[in-house]
Amino acid sequence: MLKICGLTQAPQAIEIAKLGVDAIGFICVPLSPRYIDPFKIQEITEKLAGFPNLLRVGVFANLELETIQKTVDIGQINTIQLHGQESPEFVTTLRTKFPNYTLIKALGVKDQASLDQAKIYAPLVDILLLDAYHPEQLGGTGRAWDWNLLKHFRPGCPWWLAGGLNPDNVVEAIRLTNPDGIDLSSGVELSPGVKNLTKVQALIQTLQPFRP
Ligand SMILES: O=C(O)c1ccccc1N[C@@H]1O[C@H](COP(=O)(O)O)[C@@H](O)[C@H]1O
């Protein structure tokens, strides 16, 4: 699975969907330079009707249930990614509220203890997303991290790799960790929220041997 995250422009979203990605992500975190409001998301998702299998991911961090509900409804999102310090209890509540949505829990990995914590979420979600840990930033750091930590990571549910991936290091990352999916944002970007379509194309070319 390939997800390109941090989109803010409809023409780019259409081009990226045409290139055959599995998921596109919208950052619904107000402090992010990639923030996009629910009505702008709607403007984009309504142009993506020709891609019924595309995961349209809303990325949230430490937001209230009501905000998530509103954004999902207005933005016509079909996948919820929780990228903050959401508790297992909150994730369970969300699962109950959104039984037919794909649910992703992201965690910043610092050490083995982070991975042990990630495993607690495995039975509660559809996908775990393992990202770089940063003391001040929640995500979109562009920082690669010590993927060796993941060599034997088998959480019991599908998991995706994120954090500082780009067309030049993605093959090494996949060979080392063997994830079920990968998620890129700043590694294929011109500026926050504006993707570099040449880099997305290069990425897809590079990933050809690894994709169905
Ligand atoms: O991209 C952001 O600004 C962001 C803000 C808050 C939470 C998550 C965010 N992005 C997520 O970060 C990873 C990958 O980032 P990168 O490739 O290292 O730039 C991805 O999962 C995004 O969804």
The ligand as a MOL file (V3000), in Angstrom:
LIG
                    3D

  0  0  0     0  0            999 V3000
M  V30 BEGIN CTAB
M  V30 COUNTS 23 24 0 0 0
M  V30 BEGIN ATOM
M  V30 1 O 2.4600 16.3500 7.8920 0
M  V30 2 C 2.1300 16.9620 8.9120 0
M  V30 3 O 2.2510 18.1840 8.9760 0
M  V30 4 C 1.5820 16.2250 10.1020 0
M  V30 5 C 1.1390 16.9470 11.1820 0
M  V30 6 C 0.6140 16.3150 12.2900 0
M  V30 7 C 0.5370 14.9290 12.3250 0
M  V30 8 C 0.9890 14.1790 11.2380 0
M  V30 9 C 1.5180 14.7950 10.1300 0
M  V30 10 N 2.0060 14.0820 9.0440 0
M  V30 11 C 2.2680 12.6800 9.0340 0
M  V30 12 O 3.6700 12.4610 9.1360 0
M  V30 13 C 4.0170 11.2610 8.4520 0
M  V30 14 C 5.1700 11.3630 7.4930 0
M  V30 15 O 5.8080 12.5310 7.4040 0
M  V30 16 P 7.1730 12.7330 6.5600 0
M  V30 17 O 7.1230 11.8310 5.3500 0
M  V30 18 O 8.2970 12.4190 7.4680 0
M  V30 19 O 7.1140 14.1620 6.1580 0
M  V30 20 C 2.7950 10.8530 7.6700 0
M  V30 21 O 2.2130 9.7560 8.3430 0
M  V30 22 C 1.8800 12.0330 7.7280 0
M  V30 23 O 0.5460 11.6040 7.7740 0
M  V30 END ATOM
M  V30 BEGIN BOND
M  V30 1 2 1 2
M  V30 2 1 2 3
M  V30 3 1 2 4
M  V30 4 1 4 5
M  V30 5 2 4 9
M  V30 6 2 5 6
M  V30 7 1 6 7
M  V30 8 2 7 8
M  V30 9 1 8 9
M  V30 10 1 9 10
M  V30 11 1 10 11
M  V30 12 1 11 12
M  V30 13 1 11 22
M  V30 14 1 12 13
M  V30 15 1 13 14
M  V30 16 1 13 20
M  V30 17 1 14 15
M  V30 18 1 15 16
M  V30 19 2 16 17
M  V30 20 1 16 18
M  V30 21 1 16 19
M  V30 22 1 20 21
M  V30 23 1 20 22
M  V30 24 1 22 23
M  V30 END BOND
M  V30 END CTAB
M  END
